[in-house]
Each structure stands twice: as structure tokens, then as C-alpha cells.
Amino acid sequence: MIHLPGVPAPLGRVIEILSSLPGVGPKTAMRLSLNLLSRPASDATQLAEALTVLHEQVGFCDVCGCFAEQGRCQFCDDTRRDATTVCLVEQPVDVLMMERGHGYRGVYHVLHGRLSPIDGIGPEQLNLVALDQRVVEGVAELIMATSATVDGEATAHYLANRYHEDRDHSEGGQQHKLKVSRIARGVPEGGELEYLDEHTLSRAVDQRISWDRVGL
Ligand SMILES: [Zn+2]
């Protein structure tokens, strides 16, 4: 419990809670708390109510593991999306980042982690049973979009091998070919090459696309 001279305990409590959030230091927490105190009481009540129902009403999609209010998420429910193209990401927040691009029209599967032998996280700890089922039911393409970290890369390799197209994913005699791909990790829009790390740059070169496909 933080003790701040001259600060009433209830205010100190709010400052303490807010300063425990990522990216919020004690000064920002103090400013936010004082701002809440200066507003009408109804604003604080609204915030408290929104936080109260957050865990009650937001869970994970039964199919893909994205955020969902109930049962299935908006992506799995969207019939305009290509349900046979599945993008694999580590966390639900990665889906939100992908969606900011507005270009992807397939669906997702959230692993809820990545392989990390040091932390004792193996395939059993990832959301793979549901993915196995989806693959059997008919997925045309799996796109690896795990993080560009050592563990993220290892996870992508593991998954690519697990769902390799030569494996028999058939069910009830129906065979289908499964394509496995990976997002290119390139130069960010507007990014100066000098600020890129060497791995990003060398990979951007490795995964270059033909100029006539750039669309300039
Ligand atoms: Zn879903």
C-alpha cells in the first residue's frame, strides 16, 4: 500500500491500482485519479460498472480462442470471411493488430502462448486440440503469424511440421491438401532501413516479391 502524505486513503488506493497497469507510472496514476475525482461521480460509477462486467461478459471464442462475448467471435460468425484460411497468432491482441490492416479476410486461431521449453510450455499448453479439429474438418491454408522471437519462430516451425501438407488430415475418406504459409516480415511502411535490425532486413530481402507484383 502506497502512503502518500496528505492523500486520503481512498484516493491513494485508486492511484496504487492505476499505477500497477503497464505504462502507467505514479505521476500518470495520480493525474488520472485526480481527473476522475474532479469529474461528476457518475463518470466514476460508469467506469466501475464497465470494469465489473468486463470479466463476466468477455471470454474466448469456442472455435478460435479470440475475444468473444459469447460462444463464437465476430470473425468466426462472419460468413463473408474465408473460413478455410486460418491465421495462427499467439495472443488475442495479435488479432486486433492484424485487423487494423483491414486486408485480411480469413479467420484466426489463437494459440494463447508460444512454445517455451525454459518456461515449461510445450504443445500441450497451447490451444491445439481445437486447431487439430479445425484442420480435420477442412482448412485450406494455415498462415503462421507468430512473433519474430526465437520462441515464436520455434512455434511456427513446430506447427508447420505438425500440419504439414503431406500429412493425412482426411476424415471419412475425404482428403484435402493443406497449404502452410508464413507472413513476410518486412520493412515497416515509412521505416528507414538504418533503423531496422539486421534480421528484419535480411528476411525482408529473402522474402522479396517480384517488382511487377508490387503494384506501383
Ligand atoms: Zn472465433
Residues whose N, C-alpha, C, O or C-beta is under 5 A from the ligand:
A	BS01	ZN	C61 V63 C64 G65 C66 R72 C73 C76
